[in-house]
Amino acid sequence: MAQIFAVKGCKDILPQEVANWRFLEEEARAFFGRFGIKEIRTPLLEKTELFARGIGAATDIVEKEMYSFIDRGEESLSLRPEATASVIRAYIEHALYKVEPASKLFTIGPMFRRERPQKGRFRQFHQINVEYLGFDDYRFDGEVIFLAVQYLKNVGLTEFKLELNTLGCPHCRLPFREALSHFLMSREKELCSDCQRRVTTNPLRVLDCKRDTCRAITEEAPTIGAYLCNDCKRHFIGVREVLAEFGLSYHLNHRLVRGLDYYTKTAFEITTPALGAQNAVAGGGRYNGLVAALGGPDVAGIGFAVGMERLLSLLPPPAASRETRPHLFIAALGEEPYRKAFALSNYLRLNGFYVEMDLPGKSLKSQMKRADKLKSRFVLFLGDKELLERKATLRDMDTGNQEVVTFIEGREEILNFLKRYE
Ligand code: HAM
């Protein structure tokens, strides 16, 4: 029969890789816990409208990258392309703002975007996502950025750049958008076909087009700085002061506009050249109008997401010590010894020990090979003779020492032996 392969852009995470994933997740849980950030888990499937309204109908994500379908002819559903809109939907739906007016939430899981797969870009990928809701003060922009940077450092990332920008608020962004659009229209013919479309639909996105010709044109384009209102200006100065207090260096990048429309004021990305064209390992920013736009109260928000595949590709291979080795391998020779060993292994597992065995009928040599491969600490030999004499040899695989254990009373002796070495 023909073999069936995974969907393009969707990767399996194999057993030998899982330790790395768990490491990232456990570090996140432990570190975020110290900031009082609580975990939330939302469905992977949402109403399409949530993302159209949340992320913006004119973004690449909503226009062409969502996995959407009409559910039994009734309503359009989508696999989530990001977590922010879903977390806010849940925050509003369960009135979490009543329980805790200022909520700090995180979520970890898969996202789906139908992008062209390439290095660092997948169709199913995973994010560690943090959202602060109800924190309007600029200090929390600083805290959230610090949190993202520090988390990456904690897990071992050493080379990266923090890029920072402000996108203003609806009041100051509107005139900026108009000025930019006006400028771009005057140079429209020189832009790439994607950017020609964006001139009217989403002119800010032209600023982060990677094509040389578009970049050369936008070098001369108006920048947001000149349009910022006093509130946005003060906020940005505040954020920069907090980052300086935290000792975080950053690069101002007026081209940083992000691919989602909900951002207001602060936007940031953490990038590294080691990732190639897809150079952002994390990105985020403030989104003050989003909760209200999704039908909730007027609550400010700021957050970020780390791309787990990208982060893992930047970290050194895992330490072998993270692999768990069996406490005991039982090498059984013969039908009855195997039956006894099978029961004994489960008894020891129930008592907290990691025990391995081979398949029935294997030679002693092949069983020892397997015990070696698994790096088992001890090996217990069980054959007909051992059962008859009610004593068996236990070999310490680290030292080569052997010890004979009598198990007159039963299996407790083996358990007690293992307990001595815990
Ligand atoms: P984003 O910049 O679209 O932001 O994604 C955040 C990170 O997810 C990226 O920096 C990247 O590391 C990773 N990522 C995105 N797309 C892919 C892909 N196709 N393959 C592999 N990794 C990818 C957001 O999603 C916002 N929701 C972040 C946020 C939270 N803003 C405020 N709160």
Boltz pocket constraint, residues with backbone or C-beta under 6 A from the ligand:
constraints:
  - pocket:
      binder: B
      contacts: [[A, 81], [A, 82], [A, 83], [A, 84], [A, 113], [A, 115], [A, 120], [A, 121], [A, 122], [A, 123], [A, 124], [A, 125], [A, 126], [A, 127], [A, 129], [A, 130], [A, 131], [A, 259], [A, 260], [A, 270], [A, 280], [A, 281], [A, 282], [A, 283], [A, 284], [A, 285], [A, 302], [A, 303], [A, 304], [A, 305], [A, 306], [A, 307], [A, 308], [A, 309], [A, 310]]
      max_distance: 6.0
